[in-house]
Amino acid sequence: MGFFTRDDGSGNAQQPDAAGDDQQAPVAAASEGPHQAAYRAGSLSGLPDSGRQRLERMKHDIERGFFTSDLSVNEFLLVKEAGFEPLGLVLGSSIYHIGFQQAMWNQSQEMIVLTQAMYHARELAMTRMEEEADALGADGVVGVRLDIGRYDWGADLAEFIAVGTAVRHKDGELHRAPNGRPFTSDMSGQEFATLLRAGYRPAGLVMGNCVYHVARQGMLASLKQVGRNVEMPNFTQALYEARELAMERMQTEADELQSEGIVGARIVERSHGWGSHVIEFFAIGTAVVSTSADHQIEKPALVLPLQG
């Protein structure tokens, strides 16, 4: 679709043509950004044998009422109070080779190859985590964390990890996302419980990203600005464009989930070792849908710490 093909892990994304001396190169439209990986219910194709054996042990543990979780004590109790039972800790992982893309020093442009690689790797990890949750019969995953790790034995490699606690409604009420996948959310246990009490529920973790090369300024332009208070339009427009693309791609994912909005949205900026002028803007949040027409918002309670 557009510049990106989500199910193609080959990294053969097309690059925009150079735009001569122009400062702004063509970029992929937000609607042409990467989309979610194919999810197959019941599939464990990406899991190693040890992971499948762990899931089998967890199924037996669930039958006898035992679970593992990264929820805090308060989160665990509030999730239980909200009507959900923790089933176990689920994870997904993908070690990905990040491709190479060259950019002109005086041209601001999206790094299409890098954008696709970073998104695809995260989606692989997320999809495998969801498939683990599905194997346990979970309705969703709460407290999801997305981390990136790098290792000395692979300068161009990065491990993308998704971890969270699989949960299931104790009365068997289905709370999956509209697309049939287990819902995912990076909200804390307290936020999850508060959202449910207010008549909403998470539909899924949505994200969008954009890896962008910010053009360097020429010597003549730098000399004209010495000692002056002046806006740097090339830098302003480049960072503005990159954030807008990441945000709009996140919103496109939320639309695909038929959600009513996104809560807890944030933008994370990292260079990932590409150099100071190549930055990834990563937007992430939880898409939500209504569970009732009447939304009762609890009044905040005053809490005073007893410790000095």
N, C-alpha and C positions, 0 to 999 in steps of 0.2 A: 504494500500500500504506500504510494508516494515514494519517498527516499528509503523507506525502511521495510524490511520483511521480518516480522517477529519470529517466525518459525525457522528461519534460516540462520544457522549458527556459523556460517562460513565467513562472515565479516566482509563480504564482497559488496559493501554499500557503495553507491556512486558518490563522487565528490562534486561539488559545484565547480563550474569552470571559473578560472581566474578572471577578475573583472578589471584587468588593466591596472590603471593607477587609482581607481576608485577606492575609497576608504572602506566601503561597506559591500561585502560580497553577498550574493543571493543565499538565503537560508531556507531550510525546509519549513513550510507552514506548520503551525501547531497541529492542525488536523491531519498532517502527514507524518506525525511523529510515530514512534514505535508503539505497538499495541501488545496486549497480553499474550503470553505463551499459551499454547493449546493445553487444556487441562483434561485429563482422562480419569474419570472416577474409577477407583479400584486399581489404578496403575501404580506399580512400584518399580518401573523400569530403570529409574535413575539411582536407586538405592543399592548400596553394596550388600553382600550377604549378611554381614554383621548387623546392618540396619534392619533388615527383614527379620532376623532372629530377635532383635530387641523389640520390634513391634509385636511379635508373637508372644513374647514374655509379658509385654504391657497389657495385651488383651486378657491374659490370665489374671494379671494383677487387678485389672478393672473389675473382673467378675468377683474377686474377693474383697473389693473396696479399697484397694491400695492404689496410690497415684504418686507421681512426681510433678513438681511445679517450681517455677522460678518466681511465683507470687509471694509477696511479703505476707506476714500474718494478717494484717489488716485487709489487704487485698483479697486473700483467700476467704476470709469470713464474709466480706461484702459480696463477693461473687456467689458464695453459697446462699446468702440472704436474698440475692436477686433471682434465685431459682436455678442456678447452673452448678453442675458438678465438674470439678477439674478431673480430667482423664489422664493426662500425662504431658511430659515435655516433648514437643515435636520440633524437628529442625530440618532445614534443607541447606545444601551447600553446593557451590560450583566454583572450581578453580578455572579461571578464564585467562587466556592469552589476549592481552590488549594490543590491538593492531597499531600501525603507524600511519600518520597522516601529516603531510608537510603543509605549512601555511606561510604565506608571504609576510615579511616583517612589517610591512606598512598597510596590511589589509585585515580588517576585523571580519571574522567569518565563523560560522558554526563548524566544528570539526565533526562531520557527519559520521565518520568511521568510529570515532571515540564515543560519541553519543550513543550509537547503536550498541557498541560493545558493553558499555556500563549498564545500559538498560536491560539488555538481553541477559547478562550474567545475574543481575538482581532478580529478574523474573524467573530464571531457572531455579534459583534458590527458593523463592517464594512458592513456586508451583510444587516443588518437591515437599516443602513443609506442609502445604495444603493436602497433598496426596497422603502424607503420613497421618494427618488429622482425619482424613476420610477413611483410612484403613481402621482407625479406632472408633469409627462411628460418631465422630464429633460434629457438633453444629458449627463450630468456629474455633478461632485461635485468638486469645487476648494477650496483651503485653508483648506484642511482636517487636523484636529488635532486629535491625538490619545493620550488619557490621562488614567492614572490608579489612582483610588482613593481607600483609605482604611478607614474603620470606626471602632470606638471603640467597636461596638456591634458584630463584627465578626473578630476575629484575623486571621482566615484562609480564609477570604473572600476578594475579590477585585472587584471593579467595573471598567469595561473597557468601555470607552466612545469614540465614533467617532462623530465628529461634522464638518460640512462644509456648504458651500453655493451652492445650486443646481442652475445650469445655463442651458439655452437652446439657440441654435443658432436662431437669429431673423429671418433668411430667411428660416428656416425649414431644413437646411442642416444637415444631420445626422452625429454626431461626437461621437457616442458610441464606446466602445471598440470592438475589433474583436469578442469577445465572446458574444456580445449582451448586456452586462451589461452597465449601465452608467459608464463613465470613472471617475476615482478618481485621485486626485493629491494633494500633500501637498505644491505645489508651491504657492507663493504669486500671487496676481493679476498682478503685474508688470512682474513677470517671465512668467506667463501664456500668457500674451499678447505678450511678446517678442518672446516666443517660436512659437506662431502662425504666427507672421510676418516673421519668419525665415523659414517657410515651414514645421514645425513639429506640432504635437499635442500629448497630453498625452493619453496613452492607459490605464493606471491604476496605482494605488499605489501598489507597490510590496514590500514584506517583507520576512524576514527569521529570525529565532531566534535559540538560543542554550543556554540552561541552563546547566552550567558545574560546577562540583566539582573539585577544585584545591587541589591536595594532599598536606598534610603538610610534612615538611621535618623532617627526623629522627634526633635524638640527635647527633649521631656520625657524620653524614654529616654536621650538623650545626657547630660542633666543628672544623672540618677540614677547614672550611671557615672563621674562626675568624681572623680578621685583614687582610684579603686578598681581592684583587680585582678579582672577579671571576664571570662568568655567572652562573645563577641558572637555569640549563637546565630543571628541572622538571616543574618549573613555566613558563618558556619560552614556552615549548612545549604545555603545557595545554592551556594557553591563545591563543597561535597561532592556535591550533586545533579548539578551540571554535569559534574564529572570522572567520576562514575559512569556517566552517560549516554554520554559519549564512549568510555569504556573498554568498556562493554557493546556498543556498536555496532561497535567494532573486533572484539570477540570473535565477534559475529554473522557478520561477513564471513569470519572464519577458519573458522567452522562451515560456511558455504556452500562453502568450498574443500575441505571434508573433510580438514582438516589435523589434526595431533596437538597442536599448540600454537603459541605465538607467541614468537619470540625478539627481543631488542633493542627491546622495547616502551618507548615514552616518551610523555610528555604535554607538549605545547608550549602555552603560554598567551600570547595576543597580543590587543591591543585593536583594531588595524587602523584607528585613527582614529575609532572610534565614541564615544569618551568613556571616562572611567575606570571607569564602572559597567557597561559592556557588554564582555564578554570572550569570546573564542573559546577553548575547550579542544579541542585537536586531538591525538588519540591515534593513533599509527602504529607498526607493527612488521612483521616478516616471519613469515608463517605457514609452518610446515615439516611435512614428512611423512617417514616412514622409507623408506629404500631397501633395508635389510637388517635381519634380526632380530638380528644380532650387531653391537653398537655398540662399536667399539674407540676409547676415549678416549685421545688421546696425552698423555703426561706433559709438563708444562711444562718448558721448557729455560731455564736461567739464561743471560742475555745481559748482558755488561758493556760499557758504552761505552768506547771508547779515547780519546775526547776529554775534556779537563778540564772 
